[in-house]
Structures are given as structure tokens and as C-alpha cells.
Amino acid sequence: MSTGLLKKTLRIFLKSNFSIAKRQKSHSRIVSQWFKWLAPGLFVKRWLLLSAAGVLLTSLGVAIWTGMTPIFYTLELLKNFLGWITTIVPNYISGPIIILSGLLFIFWGQNRSLNTITKVLMPEGDEELVDRLLTHRRLNKGPKIVAIGGGTGLSTLLRGLKGYSANISAIVTVADDGGSSGRLRREIGVLPPGDIRNCLAALANEEKLLTELFQYRFRAGDGLVGHSFGNLFLTAMSEVTGDLERAVAASSKVLAVQGQVLPATLTDVNLWAELADGRRIEGESNITEAGGKIIKIGCTPENPPALPKVLQAIEEADCIIIGPGSLYTSVIPNLLVSEIAEAITLRNIPSIYVCNIMTQPGETTGYSVADHIRAIDVACGKRLFDTVLVQGKSPSAQALIKYAQEDSHPVFLDREAVRNLGRKILLTNVMYEDEQTGFVRHDPMMLAQVLFQWYSRI
């Protein structure tokens, strides 16, 4: 009987302590949130002070306009009221009480106002307004980054970069002629939207439902099978707005994109490649499937004009990141736009090439890091970057076996050859390996962190 009573008492005691601790934690969180409003750079405190100054000026204006009469009687009434209070409660007690009451009313009013605003702006309620403002200010102060590439490599990079800066300009190739993009390009005559769609989704500001909708691929329907909703949406927007540039700008607003996505050119570009066996392959999708060693790559028409906003982004950039992505069909096509390559060479800013982790069958079979660098230098005829990021740790034996079956291997780092090409080496570990599929990719967050550490040291 006594043991049962003891257990019951203990449970009540623990439950009571847990409730107290929970309340203390909640109060501590509220105080912490309020102190965040005092952080510099939010542009909130100065506007509150400006509002207070406005109230004082308005009162002064009314006093001058009315000859001080209403103000005088109001002050006299307030003086008599305060005098009466001090006769009941001494001023060293009543004064602090009134001050605390005033501060309480201010905090209460501000808290209720901010809660109301938060519910309207963020109905999900999963984040405090002050946290959103602090993040917004931090990201807007981030460096201006130009990222150049295409395919899944560029979208992977962007997914990590958006956590460090909102000033991102993604320059994307429009040479794709395979899959859904290729079908739309042939049937409707629009520029391929696939790589642009991936980058828009990667930079979307946590709009999960809209991003999933943009990436949704139809599995049934006559003529719809294989198409993604985003591709169809961008195609329709191109028809409505007049070109892909305006379509991307409109889509960016829908997806709340952080930064901007820019096609390298608005010209209908087709890739061609000359192989070591003498063949000339036309079309981006055919180059990889040809399975030969690429000795030269170009585009038709030659030297297409760059989008003006692309050149402006490069001119204003603080750093330039090239890759990762398929060397000949995602990265180099952007640099075949001679104005882009020329604009990069004119900028004396940090620039880096993110080398692929694995070789790609049909494009870079047997390529080393130096081979990747030489291919870019030869294709554009200029030296565009001073540093190359290389994955240091090799994938697991299981992943190596899986890739070897497809004639793909880790990109070998030939240090001496890279140095002879005048490049610095940033050797790091930014690899993510999917244990279920065995695929090896760059980890978006790790890659972005390493790149920002590299940039901050320069």
C-alpha cells in the first residue's frame, strides 16, 4: 500500500517538474525570439523609432497649431493625477510600476501585431517571422555568384548554394535535344526547358508542393507520357510571353526562386562533335551515345550571341563557379557562347571548376582531372578559372564495381599535370553515396560549404 502511494506521489512530482520545465523552456524561447528583434541589420528598430518620433512631432504640431491650450490642460491634468498617486504610493515605488506597465503594454501590443502579421505571411506557422527576416538579410548580403553548367550537376550545386546567398545567377545550356525537352524542341520549336526547369526547382524557396508539381512527369496520356509538367509550363509560358527569358522570369516568381536562372543564349543552338575515328556527330544526345573519343566540339550557329543579362551577371559577380556536370554536353556548351567566355576572362575574381567525381561513358572515358581542364581550355580558347575542386576520397568498393560495369571510374588526379596547367587544387571530400542505388553524387550542402570556405579565404 505504501509502495503504491510512493509511486503515485513520484509520478505526480515528475509530471509537475516536467510541466514546469516545459513552461520555462517556452518562456525562454519567447524571450530569445524577442532578443532577435534587437539584432542589427533587420531594419525594424529604426522604423519603430521613426514611428515614435512621428508621434512626438505630430503632438508638437498640434500643440503649436492650437496655441498649446489643449496640451497645457492635458499636462496639468496628468500632473495632478500623478501627484495624487504619489500621495498614496511613494514615487520610488509608483514610478517603476508605471514604467514596467508601459513597457508591458508596448511588448504586448508589438507581440500581438507581429503574431497577426506572421499568421498572414506564414500560415504554416513552422517558422518565426524574425527568423525569416534574419535569414533574408543574411542571404541578401551573400556574395554575387555566377554558376555555369547544366543537367543534374548544376541543380545539385544550386541546392546547396541557396543556403549561403540569394545573389545567385545560374547560367544554363540550351543545347539539350533529348527526352521531353528534345520532343518539345522538335515539335513546337521552343528552346529546351529541361535543364532550366531543374535549376528553377533547385532554387525554389522551399515551395515543396509547387516544386513537386514542376518536376512531375506524366506516366499516361496520348502525347503526354514522358513530359514533365515544368517543361510543358515553361513551353506554354514561352508562347504566352514571347521568349524563354520572360517565361523563366515569370516562373521564378511562381516558385519563389532565390536568385535567377538565365539561358546562356536565346539562339536555337545545336552541338556537334568530331571523334578520334573521324566521325562527326550532330546533336547533344547523339554525342554521348556515339561512344567515341571527342577531339573537338562546337555548335551551330557558331558564336551565338549571349543573353545580355548573362553578361551583366558576370560583370557584377564576386566569384564564378563552373560545373559540375557532363563536360561536353552540359558545361562546355555554355562556354561555346564566345561572349560568355570573353566576359569571364575580363574579370579578375575568384573562379573555380568543380570537377566530376566519376568519368562519363561516351564523353570522358579515361579522363583525368587535367584532361577535363584541357578540354575546357581548348573548347573556348581561353583560361577561365584558376582553381579546380577535386573529390579526394574514393567511393566504396560496391559503388566502384557498379560503375566499372558501365565503364565508369573515379576521375584520376594527376597533380603535376594540373599544376603545369597553372591551376591550384582544392582537394576535399564532398561526395554523397546512395547506399541503396550505389550512385555517387556531390553532396549539395557539403559542396556549398567548401566553396564558401574557399571563397572567404581568398
Buried (B, 14 or more C-beta within 10 A) or exposed (E): EEEEEEEEEEEEEEEEEEEEEEEEEEEEEEEEBBEBBEEEEBEBEEEEEEEEEEEEEEEEEEBEEEEEEEBEEEEEEEEEEBEEBBEEEEEEEBBEEBEEEEEEEEEEEBEEEBEEEBEEEBEEEEEBBBEEBBEEBBBEEBBBBBBBBBBBBBBBBBBBBBBBBBBBBBBBBBBBBBBBBBBBBEEEEBBBBBBBBBBBBBBBBEBEEBBEBBBEBBEEEEEEEEBBBBBBBBBEBBEEBEBBBEBBBBBBEBBEBBBBBBBBBBBBBBBBBBBEEEEEBEBBBBBBEBBBBBEEBBBEEEEBEBBEBBBEBBEEBBBBBBBBBBBBBBBBBBBBBBBBBBBBEEBEBBBBBBBBBBBBBBBBBEBBBBBBBBBBBEBBEEBBBBBBBBBEEEBEEEBBEBBEEEEBBBBBBBEEBBEEBEBEBBEBEBBBBEEEEBBBBBBBBBBBBBBBEBBEEE
